[in-house]
Amino acid sequence: MNRHTARIVTLLVLAGGLAGQAQDFVTFKDQASQDLFVASRAALARGEGSVKNLQSLILKGRARIAQDDGSQAESAVVIKVLLPDSYLRVDTYPNTIQTTGFQGNRLLTAITEAGQTSTPPPALTGALLKSERARVTRLLLGSATALMPALRLIGRTAPGIGSMERPSETSTGATTYASAGELRLIEFSGPDGFYTRFVVDSGRIPQRLEFQAAKDEIWTTTFSDRRAVGGLLLPYHIVTTGRGGVREDLKLEEILVNPELSKGDFAGVGR
């Protein structure tokens, strides 16, 4: 396996494997899950801010990413999201620039080293598109209860979606109910095997997502250090854990809400 292919496999794992409506991109199967989601969305609003008004985002920061050999790679990160169908992440390493994402059905994934840019083989395009759509869906869902039409979700309180077991009340994770009648968890499923648990804290703020990564591994992404920006309470620290350790530690330095972005900001990348 060459270095480019190995990194593509890592991207698939980080993205989660091949696996009254809010913004009209989610259908709730019961009133309790819809009420919790609406309450969580309201808890993130500050002043005149509203998730429904969210059209674009730019996130800038630094990431530490676990490598297959046990080492850590550090990168400067820029993430751009333009609803309804554009997402781009650029990781700049000392000698490499790695881009991932999509614009509509066009994959933006590429790696540039020593002035040479390579893209994944066509046979991987479909799988990578699914993975990147799942990845940005989790980012938007956990950060801002925002959704992208690339994945239309189903939400419910009942267990049994996918193959993950419902967490026990004595597990180290947050419980489904903190006390009688106090719902803290929604299960979301979607096309191409998408599945995640959406867990909120006592103030209904999104706390973490639990999802099924490659090889049926259960990974967790936590969202913390929330600050008011652009009328929303958004996280500046996002950590993904799996395989018994931290897979990615992303610390944001700047978040721009509804910056001016166009499809041209996603042109000239990928294929």
Buried (B, 14 or more C-beta within 10 A) or exposed (E): EEEBEEBBEBBBBBBBBBBEEBBEBBEBBEEBBBBBBBBBBEBBBBEEBBBEEBBBBBBBBBBBBBEEEEEEBEBBBBBBBBBEBBBBBBBBBEEBBBBBBBBEEBBBBBBBBEEEEEBBEEEBBEBBBBBBBBBBBBBBBBBBBBBBEBBBBBBBBEBEBBEBEBBEEEEEBBBBEBEEEEBBBBBBBBEBBBBBBBBBBEEBBBBBBBBBBBEEBBBBBBBEEBEEBBBBBBBBBBBBBBEEEBBBBBBBEEBBBBBEBEEEBBEEBBE
